[in-house]
Amino acid sequence: MSPSAWTAADMPSQAGRTVVVTGANSGLGFITARHLAHKGAHVVLAVRDRQRGAAAGASLGGSTEVRSLDLADLSSVRAFADSWDRPFDVLVNNAGVMAVPKRRTVDGFEMQIGTNHLGHFTLTNLLLPYILDRVVTVCSIAHRVGRIEIDDLNWERRRYQRWLAYGQSKLANLLFTLELQKRLGAGGFSVRALAAHPGYASTNLHSHTGSALQHAVMALGNRFFAQSDEMGALPILYAATTDLPGGSYVGPDGLRETRGHPTLVGRSSRASDEATAHRLWELSEELTGASFGLSPRR
């Protein structure tokens, strides 16, 4: 079967597998969780709002559980990881914020880099000893406008620009995947790091930008130009369940990756820069106190 024709119906059985999905109470995370549960996976909804997460979990059918996780608060990330005590198969780093006004996380990071990258960086490294199969990090075509400013990652000296900050955080997601796969491969580990993006998908992210004008413009775009959130979730599901090599990047196959069925896609030259990926990793360790979560095999 051609990857371009792949749909959720083609997903193999997930019976006996456990998948943790961050931000699974709505949007792409919810759809990803629903399809995984339908295929037999035990799905852990890692969510900021436990009440909404419980309602979402109850509507999924299948085997689910809900756990609290606020990626904008590293104490919450650490509490989630400290409470985890069993092996599981897949971590889907899905939760995120997009083009929000300049705000800070509990730990003082710029909100988008703090939530989209540093929160997931910490979570992944703390959970690595328990992950059996793969880490899938949800990225964006917006990574192509991003630049990693190692000396000002948190927008303390630059004039804040919400879309460039979003692009930086999504570029960071891809560089994180690149460096994580490099470390996993060098250590001889079977765990894989992959990335996926939904193209231009109609989701609820636009409703949290804090700008009524931007909200209205994006709502129109979602209505008339975006593909459905069901289609947007396919690359994530493909990356989470298909036998792909570590480091793979999955996105839609049509119209400059904005829509279509999942296939392997390319990344920008900045997202392939191993030196920047290494520097970002070291800075992320310094900022979060988290480091590569596996010991080298002897």
Secondary structure, DSSP 8 states (H G I E B T S, - for coil): --GGG--GGG----TT-EEEEETTTSHHHHHHHHHHHHTT-EEEEEES-HHHHHHHHHHH-SEEEEEE--TT-HHHHHHHHHH--S-EEEEEE-----S--S-B-TTS-BHHIIIIIIIHHHHHHHHGGGEEEEEEEE--GGGGG----GGGTT-SSS---HHHHHHHHHHHHHHHHHHHHHHHHHTT---EEEEE---SB--SGGGGSS-HHHHHHHHHHHHHT-B-HHHHHHHHHHHHHS---TT-EEEEEETTTTEEEEEE----SGGG-HHHHHHHHHHHHHHH-----S----
